[in-house]
Amino acid sequence: MAKSKKKWIQKADREMERKGTKGSFGKATKSKIARAKKKGGKMAKKAIFAQNMKKIAAKRKAKRSQKRTRKRR
């Protein structure tokens, strides 16, 4: 896997920091994401990004909880 593909989240984070749009979407709830996707434009892009970040966070959280339960045994 190319180095740029591995670090796409870090690259996106730097870009948002540079533009000053980091955190501009606010708390990403399911209903807010759905509304923004329906609206389209820049809000839809932000919504899709937020949805992807939520998926990644959920996967990482699940992995961590599995590791913790294995250690306890």
N, C-alpha and C positions, 0 to 999 in steps of 0.2 A: 504494500500500500504506500502510495506517495506521501511524503512528509506533509504536504499541504492538505491532503485529505484527512490526515490524522488530527490536525490541529485546526479544523474549520471553526470550532466553537470559539477558540481563543482569537482567531482572526475576526470573527463576527463581533466579539466583545470589544476588541480594539477599535474596530470601525464604528461601532455605536458610541464608544467613548469619544472618538475623534469628532463625530458629527454632533455630539451632545444629545443624542436620542436615547441614551441608556435609561431604561426605566420609564420611558414615555407611554408605554402601553398600560402600566399599572398592574394590579393583581389580575392574573389571568384565570378567570373562572370559566366554566364551560359555557355559560350563557353569554358572557362577554365575547368569548372567542367566536361563538356561532353568529352573534350579531355583526361582528367585525368582518367575518368571512362573507356574510350576505351583502354587506355594504360595499365591499370591494376596495380597490385602490391600495393606498399605503397601509391603511388599517388592516386589510386582509393579509398583507405580507407580514405585518407585525403579529397578527393572530396566528398565522401558520407557524412562524418562528417560535412563538410562546408555546404552542401546542407541541411542537417537536421537543422543546426543552423540558416540558412536563413529562413526556414519554421517556426521555433519557433519564431524568431524575427518578422516575418510578422504577425503572430497570435497575439503576444503581442502588436504590434503597432496598429492593428485593434481594439483590446480590449480597448486600451487607448483612441483612437479617439472616440469610441462609448461612453465611460464614459464622455469625455469632452463635447460632444454634448448634452448629457443628463443634465449635470450641467448647461449649458447655457440656457436651456429652462425654 
